[in-house]
């Protein structure tokens, strides 16, 4: 099987980011797990993919993230239906997490050249863009 094994994201405040990611990834059935290093927290997806949050070293804290710089632009989390995207949008609303680009999920099929590309975009505490998407 060829797939992404894991993604590692350096964060400014591990406690704040773990709280945020635990909440939203829990909606997508990801499970949090701790590692021996208290500066690293992992999350496992139902398909075996992992996401690790790593506390940024103090000497690098001033180098803040911007998705328009070289490097990561965003992370998309694929779900099994448009209804799951809609339910996730309700979670965003209930938790007062602002949605990017629209008031809620939107059909981006023409922009992504897919038959169905239904997504909602938002940001984590460090302004890393995240996406929950259903597509065929």
C-alpha positions in Angstrom: 0.0 0.0 0.0 1.3 3.4 -0.9 -0.1 6.2 1.3 1.1 9.0 3.6 2.3 7.4 6.8 2.4 10.5 8.9 2.5 14.3 9.0 4.4 16.2 11.7 3.4 19.8 12.5 5.5 22.1 14.7 3.2 24.2 16.9 3.7 27.4 19.0 1.7 26.1 22.0 1.4 22.3 22.3 -1.3 22.5 25.0 -3.5 24.8 23.0 -2.9 22.9 19.8 -3.6 19.5 21.4 -6.9 20.8 22.7 -7.9 22.1 19.3 -6.8 19.0 17.3 -8.3 16.6 19.9 -11.6 18.3 19.5 -11.8 18.4 15.7 -10.0 15.1 15.0 -12.3 13.4 17.4 -15.2 14.4 15.1 -13.4 12.5 12.3 -12.8 9.4 14.5 -9.0 10.0 15.0 -7.6 8.8 18.3 -5.1 10.8 20.4 -2.1 8.9 21.8 0.8 10.2 23.9 4.5 9.5 23.3 7.4 9.3 25.7 8.4 12.9 24.8 5.9 15.3 26.4 6.7 17.8 23.5 5.1 15.4 21.0 1.5 14.2 20.8 0.1 11.8 18.1 -3.2 11.2 16.5 -4.2 8.1 14.6 -6.7 8.0 11.8 -9.0 5.0 11.2 -6.9 4.1 8.1 -3.6 4.1 10.1 -2.3 7.6 9.0 -0.7 9.5 11.9 -0.5 13.2 12.6 2.1 14.4 15.2 2.1 17.8 16.9 5.5 18.9 18.1 6.2 21.8 20.4 8.4 24.2 18.5 11.8 24.9 20.2 11.9 28.3 21.9 14.7 29.4 19.6 12.4 29.0 16.6 9.2 30.5 18.1 9.7 33.8 16.3 9.6 32.2 12.9 5.8 32.1 12.6 3.9 30.2 10.0 2.3 31.6 6.9 0.8 29.2 4.3 1.9 31.5 1.4 5.6 30.9 2.3 7.5 27.9 0.9 6.4 24.8 2.7 3.0 23.4 3.8 -0.1 25.1 2.5 -2.8 23.1 4.1 -3.8 19.6 5.2 -7.0 18.0 3.9 -8.9 15.3 5.8 -11.0 13.2 3.4 -14.4 11.9 4.7 -16.9 9.4 3.3 -19.8 11.7 2.4 -21.1 15.2 2.0 -23.2 14.6 5.1 -20.1 14.2 7.2 -18.8 17.5 5.8 -22.1 19.1 6.8 -22.0 17.6 10.3 -18.4 18.8 10.6 -19.4 22.3 9.6 -22.0 22.2 12.5 -19.1 21.2 14.8 -17.2 24.3 13.6 -20.2 26.6 14.1 -20.9 25.1 17.6 -17.3 25.7 18.6 -17.1 29.1 17.0 -14.2 28.1 14.7 -14.3 30.5 11.7 -14.8 29.0 8.3 -12.6 30.3 5.4 -13.9 31.4 2.0 -17.6 31.0 2.6 -20.2 30.6 5.4 -20.0 26.8 5.3 -19.2 23.9 3.1 -19.1 24.6 -0.6 -18.9 22.7 -3.9 -15.4 23.3 -5.3 -15.8 20.7 -8.2 -15.0 23.1 -11.0 -11.9 24.5 -9.1 -10.5 21.0 -8.4 -11.6 19.3 -11.6 -13.6 16.6 -9.7 -17.1 15.4 -10.2 -17.9 16.1 -6.6 -15.5 18.2 -4.4 -17.4 19.4 -1.3 -15.3 21.0 1.4 -15.1 23.3 4.3 -11.8 25.1 5.2 -10.7 26.5 8.6 -7.5 27.3 10.5 -5.8 25.8 13.6 -4.5 28.0 16.4 -1.2 28.7 14.4 -3.3 29.6 11.3 -2.4 26.4 9.5 -5.2 25.9 7.0 -7.2 22.7 7.4 -9.8 21.2 5.2 -12.5 18.5 5.6 -13.5 17.2 2.2 -15.6 14.7 0.4 -14.8 13.9 -3.2 -15.3 11.2 -5.8 
